[in-house]
Amino acid sequence: MNKKRAIEIASSPIMAHVTYNGVPVYIEKINEDNGIAYIHPLNKPNKSEQVSIQNLEENEH
């Protein structure tokens, strides 16, 4: 995913279908300076991770 789209998704009130390693995730916030997304799996809201924005995929459903 590119940084611009990740920022759009993170700031939107509409839930997008995003996955990380095939797992549906929620983007909590984006660090634009280093290209890191703060995410958590939809089924584990307490399991926050920091991942590269490039490793996120948007899925059309």
Distance bins in CASP14 RR format, pairs under 12 A and 6 or more apart:
PFRMAT RR
TARGET T0000
AUTHOR 0000-0000-0000
RMODE 2
METHOD distances of the structure
MODEL  1
1 7 0 0 0 0 0 1 0 0 0 0 0
1 8 0 0 0 0 0 1 0 0 0 0 0
1 9 0 0 0 0 1 0 0 0 0 0 0
1 10 0 0 0 0 0 1 0 0 0 0 0
1 16 0 0 0 0 1 0 0 0 0 0 0
1 17 0 0 0 0 0 1 0 0 0 0 0
1 18 1 0 0 1 0 0 0 0 0 0 0
1 19 0 0 0 0 1 0 0 0 0 0 0
1 20 0 0 0 0 1 0 0 0 0 0 0
1 25 0 0 0 0 0 1 0 0 0 0 0
1 27 0 0 0 0 1 0 0 0 0 0 0
1 30 0 0 0 0 0 1 0 0 0 0 0
1 35 0 0 0 0 0 1 0 0 0 0 0
1 37 0 0 0 0 1 0 0 0 0 0 0
1 39 0 0 0 0 0 1 0 0 0 0 0
1 51 0 0 0 0 0 1 0 0 0 0 0
1 52 0 0 0 0 1 0 0 0 0 0 0
1 53 1 0 1 0 0 0 0 0 0 0 0
1 54 1 0 0 1 0 0 0 0 0 0 0
1 55 0 0 0 0 1 0 0 0 0 0 0
1 56 1 0 1 0 0 0 0 0 0 0 0
1 57 1 0 0 1 0 0 0 0 0 0 0
1 58 1 0 1 0 0 0 0 0 0 0 0
1 59 0 0 0 0 0 1 0 0 0 0 0
2 8 0 0 0 0 1 0 0 0 0 0 0
2 9 0 0 0 0 0 1 0 0 0 0 0
2 30 0 0 0 0 0 1 0 0 0 0 0
2 32 0 0 0 0 0 1 0 0 0 0 0
2 35 0 0 0 0 0 1 0 0 0 0 0
2 37 0 0 0 0 0 1 0 0 0 0 0
2 52 0 0 0 0 0 1 0 0 0 0 0
2 53 1 0 0 1 0 0 0 0 0 0 0
2 54 0 0 0 0 1 0 0 0 0 0 0
2 56 0 0 0 0 1 0 0 0 0 0 0
2 57 0 0 0 0 0 1 0 0 0 0 0
2 58 0 0 0 0 1 0 0 0 0 0 0
3 9 0 0 0 0 0 1 0 0 0 0 0
3 10 0 0 0 0 0 1 0 0 0 0 0
3 27 0 0 0 0 0 1 0 0 0 0 0
3 30 1 0 0 1 0 0 0 0 0 0 0
3 31 0 0 0 0 1 0 0 0 0 0 0
3 32 1 0 0 1 0 0 0 0 0 0 0
3 33 0 0 0 0 0 1 0 0 0 0 0
3 34 0 0 0 0 0 1 0 0 0 0 0
3 35 1 0 0 1 0 0 0 0 0 0 0
3 36 0 0 0 0 0 1 0 0 0 0 0
3 37 0 0 0 0 1 0 0 0 0 0 0
3 52 0 0 0 0 0 1 0 0 0 0 0
3 53 1 0 1 0 0 0 0 0 0 0 0
3 54 0 0 0 0 1 0 0 0 0 0 0
3 56 0 0 0 0 0 1 0 0 0 0 0
4 10 0 0 0 0 0 1 0 0 0 0 0
4 11 0 0 0 0 0 1 0 0 0 0 0
4 30 0 0 0 0 1 0 0 0 0 0 0
4 32 0 0 0 0 1 0 0 0 0 0 0
4 35 0 0 0 0 0 1 0 0 0 0 0
4 53 0 0 0 0 1 0 0 0 0 0 0
5 11 0 0 0 0 0 1 0 0 0 0 0
5 12 0 0 0 0 0 1 0 0 0 0 0
5 16 0 0 0 0 1 0 0 0 0 0 0
5 18 0 0 0 0 1 0 0 0 0 0 0
5 27 0 0 0 0 0 1 0 0 0 0 0
5 30 0 0 0 0 0 1 0 0 0 0 0
5 37 0 0 0 0 0 1 0 0 0 0 0
5 53 0 0 0 0 1 0 0 0 0 0 0
5 54 0 0 0 0 0 1 0 0 0 0 0
5 56 0 0 0 0 1 0 0 0 0 0 0
5 57 0 0 0 0 0 1 0 0 0 0 0
5 58 1 0 0 1 0 0 0 0 0 0 0
6 12 0 0 0 0 0 1 0 0 0 0 0
6 16 0 0 0 0 1 0 0 0 0 0 0
6 18 0 0 0 0 1 0 0 0 0 0 0
6 20 0 0 0 0 0 1 0 0 0 0 0
6 25 0 0 0 0 0 1 0 0 0 0 0
6 27 1 0 0 1 0 0 0 0 0 0 0
6 28 0 0 0 0 0 1 0 0 0 0 0
6 29 0 0 0 0 1 0 0 0 0 0 0
6 30 1 0 1 0 0 0 0 0 0 0 0
6 31 0 0 0 0 0 1 0 0 0 0 0
6 32 0 0 0 0 1 0 0 0 0 0 0
6 35 0 0 0 0 1 0 0 0 0 0 0
6 36 0 0 0 0 1 0 0 0 0 0 0
6 37 1 0 1 0 0 0 0 0 0 0 0
6 38 0 0 0 0 0 1 0 0 0 0 0
6 39 0 0 0 0 1 0 0 0 0 0 0
6 51 0 0 0 0 0 1 0 0 0 0 0
6 52 0 0 0 0 0 1 0 0 0 0 0
6 53 1 0 1 0 0 0 0 0 0 0 0
6 54 0 0 0 0 1 0 0 0 0 0 0
6 55 0 0 0 0 0 1 0 0 0 0 0
6 56 1 0 0 1 0 0 0 0 0 0 0
6 57 0 0 0 0 0 1 0 0 0 0 0
6 58 0 0 0 0 1 0 0 0 0 0 0
7 16 0 0 0 0 0 1 0 0 0 0 0
7 27 0 0 0 0 1 0 0 0 0 0 0
7 29 0 0 0 0 1 0 0 0 0 0 0
7 30 1 0 1 0 0 0 0 0 0 0 0
7 31 0 0 0 0 0 1 0 0 0 0 0
7 32 1 0 0 1 0 0 0 0 0 0 0
7 35 0 0 0 0 0 1 0 0 0 0 0
7 37 0 0 0 0 1 0 0 0 0 0 0
7 53 0 0 0 0 1 0 0 0 0 0 0
7 56 0 0 0 0 0 1 0 0 0 0 0
8 14 0 0 0 0 0 1 0 0 0 0 0
8 16 0 0 0 0 1 0 0 0 0 0 0
8 18 0 0 0 0 0 1 0 0 0 0 0
8 27 0 0 0 0 1 0 0 0 0 0 0
8 30 0 0 0 0 1 0 0 0 0 0 0
8 53 0 0 0 0 0 1 0 0 0 0 0
8 58 0 0 0 0 0 1 0 0 0 0 0
9 15 0 0 0 0 1 0 0 0 0 0 0
9 16 1 0 1 0 0 0 0 0 0 0 0
9 17 0 0 0 0 1 0 0 0 0 0 0
9 18 1 0 0 1 0 0 0 0 0 0 0
9 25 0 0 0 0 0 1 0 0 0 0 0
9 26 0 0 0 0 1 0 0 0 0 0 0
9 27 1 0 1 0 0 0 0 0 0 0 0
9 28 0 0 0 0 0 1 0 0 0 0 0
9 29 0 0 0 0 0 1 0 0 0 0 0
9 30 0 0 0 0 1 0 0 0 0 0 0
9 37 0 0 0 0 1 0 0 0 0 0 0
9 39 0 0 0 0 0 1 0 0 0 0 0
9 53 0 0 0 0 0 1 0 0 0 0 0
9 56 0 0 0 0 1 0 0 0 0 0 0
9 57 0 0 0 0 0 1 0 0 0 0 0
9 58 1 0 0 1 0 0 0 0 0 0 0
9 59 0 0 0 0 0 1 0 0 0 0 0
10 16 0 0 0 0 1 0 0 0 0 0 0
10 18 0 0 0 0 1 0 0 0 0 0 0
10 25 0 0 0 0 0 1 0 0 0 0 0
10 26 0 0 0 0 1 0 0 0 0 0 0
10 27 1 0 1 0 0 0 0 0 0 0 0
10 28 1 0 0 1 0 0 0 0 0 0 0
10 29 1 0 1 0 0 0 0 0 0 0 0
10 30 1 0 1 0 0 0 0 0 0 0 0
10 31 0 0 0 0 0 1 0 0 0 0 0
10 32 0 0 0 0 0 1 0 0 0 0 0
10 35 0 0 0 0 0 1 0 0 0 0 0
10 36 0 0 0 0 0 1 0 0 0 0 0
10 37 1 0 0 1 0 0 0 0 0 0 0
10 38 0 0 0 0 1 0 0 0 0 0 0
10 39 0 0 0 0 1 0 0 0 0 0 0
10 53 0 0 0 0 1 0 0 0 0 0 0
10 56 0 0 0 0 0 1 0 0 0 0 0
10 58 0 0 0 0 0 1 0 0 0 0 0
11 27 0 0 0 0 1 0 0 0 0 0 0
11 28 0 0 0 0 0 1 0 0 0 0 0
11 29 0 0 0 0 1 0 0 0 0 0 0
11 30 0 0 0 0 1 0 0 0 0 0 0
11 32 0 0 0 0 0 1 0 0 0 0 0
12 18 0 0 0 0 0 1 0 0 0 0 0
12 26 0 0 0 0 0 1 0 0 0 0 0
12 27 0 0 0 0 1 0 0 0 0 0 0
12 30 0 0 0 0 0 1 0 0 0 0 0
12 58 0 0 0 0 0 1 0 0 0 0 0
15 24 0 0 0 0 1 0 0 0 0 0 0
15 25 0 0 0 0 0 1 0 0 0 0 0
15 26 1 0 0 1 0 0 0 0 0 0 0
15 27 0 0 0 0 1 0 0 0 0 0 0
15 42 0 0 0 0 1 0 0 0 0 0 0
15 58 0 0 0 0 0 1 0 0 0 0 0
15 59 0 0 0 0 0 1 0 0 0 0 0
15 61 0 0 0 0 0 1 0 0 0 0 0
16 24 0 0 0 0 0 1 0 0 0 0 0
16 25 0 0 0 0 0 1 0 0 0 0 0
16 26 0 0 0 0 1 0 0 0 0 0 0
16 27 1 0 0 1 0 0 0 0 0 0 0
16 39 0 0 0 0 0 1 0 0 0 0 0
16 42 0 0 0 0 0 1 0 0 0 0 0
16 56 0 0 0 0 0 1 0 0 0 0 0
16 57 0 0 0 0 0 1 0 0 0 0 0
16 58 1 0 0 1 0 0 0 0 0 0 0
16 59 0 0 0 0 1 0 0 0 0 0 0
16 60 0 0 0 0 1 0 0 0 0 0 0
16 61 0 0 0 0 1 0 0 0 0 0 0
17 23 0 0 0 0 0 1 0 0 0 0 0
17 24 1 0 0 1 0 0 0 0 0 0 0
17 25 0 0 0 0 1 0 0 0 0 0 0
17 26 0 0 0 0 0 1 0 0 0 0 0
17 27 0 0 0 0 0 1 0 0 0 0 0
17 42 0 0 0 0 1 0 0 0 0 0 0
17 56 0 0 0 0 0 1 0 0 0 0 0
17 57 0 0 0 0 1 0 0 0 0 0 0
17 58 1 0 0 1 0 0 0 0 0 0 0
17 59 1 0 1 0 0 0 0 0 0 0 0
17 60 1 0 0 1 0 0 0 0 0 0 0
17 61 1 0 1 0 0 0 0 0 0 0 0
18 24 1 0 0 1 0 0 0 0 0 0 0
18 25 1 0 1 0 0 0 0 0 0 0 0
18 26 1 0 0 1 0 0 0 0 0 0 0
18 27 1 0 0 1 0 0 0 0 0 0 0
18 28 0 0 0 0 0 1 0 0 0 0 0
18 30 0 0 0 0 0 1 0 0 0 0 0
18 37 0 0 0 0 1 0 0 0 0 0 0
18 39 1 0 0 1 0 0 0 0 0 0 0
18 40 0 0 0 0 0 1 0 0 0 0 0
18 41 0 0 0 0 0 1 0 0 0 0 0
18 42 0 0 0 0 1 0 0 0 0 0 0
18 51 0 0 0 0 0 1 0 0 0 0 0
18 53 0 0 0 0 0 1 0 0 0 0 0
18 55 0 0 0 0 0 1 0 0 0 0 0
18 56 1 0 1 0 0 0 0 0 0 0 0
18 57 1 0 0 1 0 0 0 0 0 0 0
18 58 1 0 1 0 0 0 0 0 0 0 0
18 59 1 0 0 1 0 0 0 0 0 0 0
18 60 0 0 0 0 0 1 0 0 0 0 0
18 61 0 0 0 0 0 1 0 0 0 0 0
19 25 1 0 0 1 0 0 0 0 0 0 0
19 26 0 0 0 0 0 1 0 0 0 0 0
19 27 0 0 0 0 0 1 0 0 0 0 0
19 39 0 0 0 0 1 0 0 0 0 0 0
19 41 0 0 0 0 1 0 0 0 0 0 0
19 42 0 0 0 0 1 0 0 0 0 0 0
19 51 0 0 0 0 0 1 0 0 0 0 0
19 55 0 0 0 0 1 0 0 0 0 0 0
19 56 1 0 0 1 0 0 0 0 0 0 0
19 57 1 0 1 0 0 0 0 0 0 0 0
19 58 0 0 0 0 1 0 0 0 0 0 0
19 59 1 0 1 0 0 0 0 0 0 0 0
19 60 0 0 0 0 0 1 0 0 0 0 0
19 61 0 0 0 0 0 1 0 0 0 0 0
20 26 0 0 0 0 0 1 0 0 0 0 0
20 27 0 0 0 0 1 0 0 0 0 0 0
20 37 0 0 0 0 1 0 0 0 0 0 0
20 38 0 0 0 0 0 1 0 0 0 0 0
20 39 1 0 0 1 0 0 0 0 0 0 0
20 40 0 0 0 0 1 0 0 0 0 0 0
20 41 1 0 0 1 0 0 0 0 0 0 0
20 42 0 0 0 0 0 1 0 0 0 0 0
20 44 0 0 0 0 0 1 0 0 0 0 0
20 47 0 0 0 0 0 1 0 0 0 0 0
20 48 0 0 0 0 0 1 0 0 0 0 0
20 49 1 0 0 1 0 0 0 0 0 0 0
20 50 0 0 0 0 0 1 0 0 0 0 0
20 51 1 0 1 0 0 0 0 0 0 0 0
20 52 0 0 0 0 1 0 0 0 0 0 0
20 53 0 0 0 0 0 1 0 0 0 0 0
20 54 0 0 0 0 0 1 0 0 0 0 0
20 55 1 0 0 1 0 0 0 0 0 0 0
20 56 1 0 1 0 0 0 0 0 0 0 0
20 57 1 0 0 1 0 0 0 0 0 0 0
20 58 0 0 0 0 0 1 0 0 0 0 0
20 59 0 0 0 0 0 1 0 0 0 0 0
21 39 0 0 0 0 0 1 0 0 0 0 0
21 41 0 0 0 0 1 0 0 0 0 0 0
21 49 0 0 0 0 0 1 0 0 0 0 0
21 51 0 0 0 0 1 0 0 0 0 0 0
21 52 0 0 0 0 0 1 0 0 0 0 0
21 55 1 0 0 1 0 0 0 0 0 0 0
21 56 0 0 0 0 1 0 0 0 0 0 0
21 57 0 0 0 0 1 0 0 0 0 0 0
22 41 0 0 0 0 1 0 0 0 0 0 0
22 42 0 0 0 0 0 1 0 0 0 0 0
22 55 0 0 0 0 0 1 0 0 0 0 0
22 56 0 0 0 0 0 1 0 0 0 0 0
22 57 1 0 0 1 0 0 0 0 0 0 0
22 58 0 0 0 0 0 1 0 0 0 0 0
22 59 0 0 0 0 1 0 0 0 0 0 0
23 39 0 0 0 0 1 0 0 0 0 0 0
23 40 0 0 0 0 0 1 0 0 0 0 0
23 41 1 0 1 0 0 0 0 0 0 0 0
23 42 0 0 0 0 1 0 0 0 0 0 0
23 43 0 0 0 0 1 0 0 0 0 0 0
23 44 0 0 0 0 1 0 0 0 0 0 0
23 47 0 0 0 0 0 1 0 0 0 0 0
23 49 0 0 0 0 0 1 0 0 0 0 0
23 51 0 0 0 0 0 1 0 0 0 0 0
23 55 0 0 0 0 0 1 0 0 0 0 0
23 56 0 0 0 0 0 1 0 0 0 0 0
23 57 0 0 0 0 0 1 0 0 0 0 0
23 59 0 0 0 0 0 1 0 0 0 0 0
24 39 0 0 0 0 0 1 0 0 0 0 0
24 40 0 0 0 0 0 1 0 0 0 0 0
24 41 1 0 0 1 0 0 0 0 0 0 0
24 42 1 0 1 0 0 0 0 0 0 0 0
24 43 1 0 0 1 0 0 0 0 0 0 0
24 44 0 0 0 0 0 1 0 0 0 0 0
24 45 0 0 0 0 0 1 0 0 0 0 0
24 56 0 0 0 0 0 1 0 0 0 0 0
24 57 0 0 0 0 0 1 0 0 0 0 0
24 58 0 0 0 0 0 1 0 0 0 0 0
24 59 0 0 0 0 1 0 0 0 0 0 0
24 61 0 0 0 0 1 0 0 0 0 0 0
25 37 0 0 0 0 1 0 0 0 0 0 0
25 38 0 0 0 0 0 1 0 0 0 0 0
25 39 1 0 1 0 0 0 0 0 0 0 0
25 40 1 0 0 1 0 0 0 0 0 0 0
25 41 1 0 1 0 0 0 0 0 0 0 0
25 42 1 0 0 1 0 0 0 0 0 0 0
25 43 0 0 0 0 1 0 0 0 0 0 0
25 44 0 0 0 0 1 0 0 0 0 0 0
25 45 0 0 0 0 0 1 0 0 0 0 0
25 47 0 0 0 0 1 0 0 0 0 0 0
25 48 0 0 0 0 0 1 0 0 0 0 0
25 49 0 0 0 0 1 0 0 0 0 0 0
25 50 0 0 0 0 0 1 0 0 0 0 0
25 51 0 0 0 0 1 0 0 0 0 0 0
25 53 0 0 0 0 0 1 0 0 0 0 0
25 55 0 0 0 0 0 1 0 0 0 0 0
25 56 1 0 0 1 0 0 0 0 0 0 0
25 57 0 0 0 0 1 0 0 0 0 0 0
25 58 0 0 0 0 0 1 0 0 0 0 0
25 59 0 0 0 0 0 1 0 0 0 0 0
26 37 0 0 0 0 0 1 0 0 0 0 0
26 38 0 0 0 0 1 0 0 0 0 0 0
26 39 1 0 0 1 0 0 0 0 0 0 0
26 40 1 0 1 0 0 0 0 0 0 0 0
26 41 1 0 0 1 0 0 0 0 0 0 0
26 42 1 0 1 0 0 0 0 0 0 0 0
26 43 0 0 0 0 0 1 0 0 0 0 0
26 44 0 0 0 0 0 1 0 0 0 0 0
26 45 1 0 0 1 0 0 0 0 0 0 0
26 46 0 0 0 0 0 1 0 0 0 0 0
26 47 0 0 0 0 0 1 0 0 0 0 0
26 48 0 0 0 0 1 0 0 0 0 0 0
26 49 0 0 0 0 0 1 0 0 0 0 0
26 56 0 0 0 0 0 1 0 0 0 0 0
27 35 0 0 0 0 0 1 0 0 0 0 0
27 36 0 0 0 0 0 1 0 0 0 0 0
27 37 1 0 1 0 0 0 0 0 0 0 0
27 38 1 0 0 1 0 0 0 0 0 0 0
27 39 1 0 1 0 0 0 0 0 0 0 0
27 40 0 0 0 0 1 0 0 0 0 0 0
27 41 0 0 0 0 0 1 0 0 0 0 0
27 42 0 0 0 0 0 1 0 0 0 0 0
27 48 0 0 0 0 0 1 0 0 0 0 0
27 49 0 0 0 0 0 1 0 0 0 0 0
27 50 0 0 0 0 0 1 0 0 0 0 0
27 51 0 0 0 0 1 0 0 0 0 0 0
27 53 0 0 0 0 1 0 0 0 0 0 0
27 55 0 0 0 0 0 1 0 0 0 0 0
27 56 1 0 0 1 0 0 0 0 0 0 0
27 57 0 0 0 0 0 1 0 0 0 0 0
27 58 0 0 0 0 0 1 0 0 0 0 0
28 36 0 0 0 0 0 1 0 0 0 0 0
28 37 1 0 0 1 0 0 0 0 0 0 0
28 38 1 0 1 0 0 0 0 0 0 0 0
28 39 1 0 0 1 0 0 0 0 0 0 0
28 40 1 0 0 1 0 0 0 0 0 0 0
28 41 0 0 0 0 0 1 0 0 0 0 0
28 42 0 0 0 0 0 1 0 0 0 0 0
28 45 0 0 0 0 1 0 0 0 0 0 0
28 46 0 0 0 0 0 1 0 0 0 0 0
28 47 0 0 0 0 0 1 0 0 0 0 0
28 48 1 0 0 1 0 0 0 0 0 0 0
28 49 0 0 0 0 1 0 0 0 0 0 0
28 50 0 0 0 0 1 0 0 0 0 0 0
28 51 0 0 0 0 0 1 0 0 0 0 0
29 35 0 0 0 0 0 1 0 0 0 0 0
29 36 0 0 0 0 1 0 0 0 0 0 0
29 37 1 0 0 1 0 0 0 0 0 0 0
29 38 1 0 1 0 0 0 0 0 0 0 0
29 39 0 0 0 0 1 0 0 0 0 0 0
29 40 0 0 0 0 0 1 0 0 0 0 0
29 48 0 0 0 0 0 1 0 0 0 0 0
29 50 0 0 0 0 0 1 0 0 0 0 0
29 53 0 0 0 0 0 1 0 0 0 0 0
30 36 1 0 0 1 0 0 0 0 0 0 0
30 37 1 0 1 0 0 0 0 0 0 0 0
30 38 1 0 0 1 0 0 0 0 0 0 0
30 39 0 0 0 0 1 0 0 0 0 0 0
30 50 0 0 0 0 0 1 0 0 0 0 0
30 51 0 0 0 0 0 1 0 0 0 0 0
30 52 0 0 0 0 0 1 0 0 0 0 0
30 53 1 0 0 1 0 0 0 0 0 0 0
30 56 0 0 0 0 1 0 0 0 0 0 0
31 37 1 0 0 1 0 0 0 0 0 0 0
31 38 1 0 0 1 0 0 0 0 0 0 0
31 39 0 0 0 0 0 1 0 0 0 0 0
31 50 0 0 0 0 1 0 0 0 0 0 0
31 51 0 0 0 0 0 1 0 0 0 0 0
31 52 0 0 0 0 0 1 0 0 0 0 0
31 53 0 0 0 0 1 0 0 0 0 0 0
32 53 0 0 0 0 1 0 0 0 0 0 0
33 53 0 0 0 0 0 1 0 0 0 0 0
34 50 0 0 0 0 1 0 0 0 0 0 0
34 51 0 0 0 0 0 1 0 0 0 0 0
34 52 0 0 0 0 1 0 0 0 0 0 0
34 53 0 0 0 0 1 0 0 0 0 0 0
34 54 0 0 0 0 0 1 0 0 0 0 0
35 50 0 0 0 0 1 0 0 0 0 0 0
35 51 0 0 0 0 1 0 0 0 0 0 0
35 52 1 0 0 1 0 0 0 0 0 0 0
35 53 1 0 1 0 0 0 0 0 0 0 0
35 54 1 0 0 1 0 0 0 0 0 0 0
35 55 0 0 0 0 0 1 0 0 0 0 0
35 56 0 0 0 0 0 1 0 0 0 0 0
36 48 0 0 0 0 0 1 0 0 0 0 0
36 49 0 0 0 0 1 0 0 0 0 0 0
36 50 1 0 1 0 0 0 0 0 0 0 0
36 51 1 0 0 1 0 0 0 0 0 0 0
36 52 1 0 0 1 0 0 0 0 0 0 0
36 53 1 0 0 1 0 0 0 0 0 0 0
36 54 0 0 0 0 0 1 0 0 0 0 0
36 55 0 0 0 0 0 1 0 0 0 0 0
36 56 0 0 0 0 0 1 0 0 0 0 0
37 48 0 0 0 0 0 1 0 0 0 0 0
37 49 0 0 0 0 1 0 0 0 0 0 0
37 50 1 0 0 1 0 0 0 0 0 0 0
37 51 1 0 1 0 0 0 0 0 0 0 0
37 52 1 0 0 1 0 0 0 0 0 0 0
37 53 1 0 1 0 0 0 0 0 0 0 0
37 54 0 0 0 0 1 0 0 0 0 0 0
37 55 0 0 0 0 1 0 0 0 0 0 0
37 56 1 0 1 0 0 0 0 0 0 0 0
37 57 0 0 0 0 0 1 0 0 0 0 0
37 58 0 0 0 0 0 1 0 0 0 0 0
38 47 0 0 0 0 0 1 0 0 0 0 0
38 48 1 0 0 1 0 0 0 0 0 0 0
38 49 1 0 0 1 0 0 0 0 0 0 0
38 50 1 0 1 0 0 0 0 0 0 0 0
38 51 0 0 0 0 1 0 0 0 0 0 0
38 52 0 0 0 0 0 1 0 0 0 0 0
38 53 0 0 0 0 0 1 0 0 0 0 0
38 56 0 0 0 0 0 1 0 0 0 0 0
39 45 0 0 0 0 0 1 0 0 0 0 0
39 47 0 0 0 0 1 0 0 0 0 0 0
39 48 1 0 0 1 0 0 0 0 0 0 0
39 49 1 0 1 0 0 0 0 0 0 0 0
39 50 1 0 0 1 0 0 0 0 0 0 0
39 51 1 0 0 1 0 0 0 0 0 0 0
39 52 0 0 0 0 0 1 0 0 0 0 0
39 53 0 0 0 0 1 0 0 0 0 0 0
39 55 0 0 0 0 1 0 0 0 0 0 0
39 56 1 0 0 1 0 0 0 0 0 0 0
39 57 0 0 0 0 0 1 0 0 0 0 0
40 46 1 0 0 1 0 0 0 0 0 0 0
40 47 1 0 1 0 0 0 0 0 0 0 0
40 48 1 0 1 0 0 0 0 0 0 0 0
40 49 1 0 0 1 0 0 0 0 0 0 0
40 50 0 0 0 0 0 1 0 0 0 0 0
40 51 0 0 0 0 0 1 0 0 0 0 0
41 47 1 0 1 0 0 0 0 0 0 0 0
41 48 0 0 0 0 1 0 0 0 0 0 0
41 49 0 0 0 0 1 0 0 0 0 0 0
41 51 0 0 0 0 0 1 0 0 0 0 0
49 55 0 0 0 0 0 1 0 0 0 0 0
49 56 0 0 0 0 0 1 0 0 0 0 0
50 56 0 0 0 0 0 1 0 0 0 0 0
51 57 0 0 0 0 0 1 0 0 0 0 0
END
